Amino acid sequence: MKNNNKIKGVSILESLVCLVIIGIGFVAVMQLSAFSIGAMDRSIEKNKINFLSEMVLEDMIGDPDNSSSYGNFNETCSYSNKGGSNLHSKQKDKWRNKLNQKDFIKSGNKERKIPCSYSDTKKTFVNGGVGRLNFLTGKGKRKKYLGVIVK
């Protein structure tokens, strides 16, 4: 008589090792998806800042006779409409409205605006027909500088 001591099937230890390896894979995939969602949100914010900064410079170029009037725009997270009847005052109010607009970014069913901290600023400078724009966002860590010849 032959003694057949072969164990058939999978041991508990082998199945636990398999579950641990699969679990590590799932955790890695979940971290990767969370990182990609965060990167996508930052990309959307950067695109909004790019569009807004181009809008500001195009408005400066569109009114070259009053270019020096556009040089004192300084906006932080606080919002107040300044008012005014001349073109540059109306343009600055338009910039404030766009920079603080709540429903500019739509993500799914949520309407969002760019997160703003008190170290974030949006400034314009005009000196000798050259316009410059400084946007500091992301708690002052991300910088956007643009310059254009206005006249």
C-alpha positions as CSV (number, residue, x, y, z in Angstrom):
1,M,0.0,0.0,0.0
2,K,1.3,3.4,-1.0
3,N,1.1,6.3,1.4
4,N,0.0,9.4,-0.5
5,N,0.7,12.4,1.7
6,K,0.3,15.1,-0.9
7,I,-1.7,18.1,0.3
8,K,-4.2,19.3,-2.1
9,G,-5.6,22.9,-2.2
10,V,-4.2,26.1,-0.8
11,S,-3.1,26.6,2.7
12,I,-4.3,29.4,4.9
13,L,-0.9,31.0,5.0
14,E,-0.6,31.2,1.2
15,S,-4.1,32.7,0.9
16,L,-3.2,35.4,3.5
17,V,-0.1,36.3,1.7
18,C,-2.1,36.6,-1.5
19,L,-4.6,38.9,0.2
20,V,-1.9,41.1,1.6
21,I,-0.3,41.5,-1.9
22,I,-3.7,42.3,-3.5
23,G,-4.5,44.8,-0.7
24,I,-1.2,46.6,-1.2
25,G,-2.0,46.9,-4.9
26,F,-5.4,48.4,-4.1
27,V,-4.0,50.9,-1.7
28,A,-1.4,52.0,-4.3
29,V,-4.2,52.5,-6.9
30,M,-6.3,54.5,-4.5
31,Q,-3.4,56.8,-3.6
32,L,-2.7,57.3,-7.3
33,S,-6.3,58.3,-8.0
34,A,-6.3,60.7,-5.1
35,F,-3.1,62.3,-6.3
36,S,-4.5,62.6,-9.9
37,I,-7.7,64.3,-8.6
38,G,-5.7,66.8,-6.6
39,A,-3.5,67.5,-9.7
40,M,-6.6,68.0,-11.8
41,D,-8.0,70.5,-9.3
42,R,-4.7,72.5,-9.3
43,S,-4.7,72.5,-13.1
44,I,-8.2,73.9,-13.2
45,E,-7.1,76.7,-10.8
46,K,-4.1,77.5,-12.9
47,N,-6.1,77.7,-16.1
48,K,-8.6,80.1,-14.4
49,I,-5.7,82.3,-13.3
50,N,-4.2,82.2,-16.8
51,F,-7.6,83.2,-18.4
52,L,-8.1,86.0,-15.8
53,S,-4.6,87.4,-16.2
54,E,-5.0,87.5,-20.0
55,M,-8.3,89.2,-19.6
56,V,-6.7,91.9,-17.4
57,L,-3.9,92.5,-19.9
58,E,-6.3,92.6,-22.9
59,D,-8.3,95.3,-21.1
60,M,-5.1,97.3,-20.6
61,I,-4.2,97.0,-24.3
62,G,-7.7,98.0,-25.3
63,D,-7.4,101.4,-23.6
64,P,-3.9,102.6,-24.3
65,D,-4.7,106.3,-23.8
66,N,-5.4,105.7,-20.1
67,S,-2.8,103.0,-19.5
68,S,-1.4,104.7,-16.4
69,S,-4.8,104.5,-14.8
70,Y,-4.7,100.7,-14.7
71,G,-1.5,100.6,-12.7
72,N,-2.9,100.7,-9.2
73,F,-5.1,97.6,-9.1
74,N,-4.5,95.6,-5.9
75,E,-7.0,92.9,-5.0
76,T,-6.8,90.4,-2.1
77,C,-9.4,88.0,-0.9
78,S,-11.7,90.8,0.4
79,Y,-14.1,92.1,-2.2
80,S,-15.6,95.5,-2.6
81,N,-16.9,97.1,-5.7
82,K,-15.3,100.5,-6.0
83,G,-17.6,102.0,-8.6
84,G,-16.8,104.8,-11.0
85,S,-18.0,106.2,-14.3
86,N,-14.8,106.2,-16.4
87,L,-13.7,103.1,-18.4
88,H,-10.7,102.1,-16.2
89,S,-12.8,102.1,-13.1
90,K,-15.4,99.9,-14.7
91,Q,-12.7,97.6,-16.0
92,K,-11.3,97.2,-12.5
93,D,-14.7,96.5,-11.1
94,K,-15.1,93.8,-13.8
95,W,-11.8,92.3,-12.8
96,R,-12.9,92.2,-9.2
97,N,-16.1,90.5,-10.1
98,K,-14.3,87.9,-12.2
99,L,-11.6,87.3,-9.6
100,N,-14.2,86.7,-6.8
101,Q,-16.9,85.0,-8.8
102,K,-18.3,82.0,-7.1
103,D,-19.7,80.0,-10.0
104,F,-16.7,80.3,-12.4
105,I,-15.6,76.7,-12.0
106,K,-18.2,74.0,-12.2
107,S,-17.1,70.5,-11.1
108,G,-19.9,68.0,-11.3
109,N,-22.8,69.6,-9.5
110,K,-20.6,71.8,-7.4
111,E,-19.8,75.5,-8.2
112,R,-16.4,76.6,-6.9
113,K,-14.1,79.6,-6.9
114,I,-10.4,79.7,-6.6
115,P,-9.4,79.1,-2.9
116,C,-8.0,82.4,-1.6
117,S,-5.8,83.0,1.5
118,Y,-4.8,86.4,2.8
119,S,-1.3,86.1,1.3
120,D,-2.8,85.9,-2.2
121,T,-2.7,89.1,-4.2
122,K,-3.5,90.3,-7.7
123,K,-1.7,93.5,-8.7
124,T,-1.1,95.5,-11.8
125,F,1.7,97.9,-12.5
126,V,2.0,100.3,-15.4
127,N,5.2,102.3,-15.9
128,G,6.1,104.1,-19.1
129,G,3.7,102.2,-21.3
130,V,4.7,98.8,-20.0
131,G,2.0,96.9,-18.1
132,R,2.8,94.2,-15.7
133,L,0.6,91.8,-13.8
134,N,1.5,89.9,-10.6
135,F,-0.8,87.1,-9.4
136,L,0.2,85.3,-6.2
137,T,-2.1,82.3,-5.4
138,G,-1.9,79.1,-3.4
139,K,-1.1,80.9,-0.1
140,G,1.4,83.1,-2.0
141,K,3.4,80.1,-3.2
142,R,2.3,80.0,-6.9
143,K,3.3,83.1,-8.9
144,K,2.0,84.3,-12.3
145,Y,3.8,87.2,-13.9
146,L,2.8,88.7,-17.2
147,G,4.0,91.8,-19.0
148,V,2.9,93.6,-22.1
149,I,3.7,96.9,-23.9
150,V,0.5,98.9,-23.6
151,K,1.4,101.8,-25.9
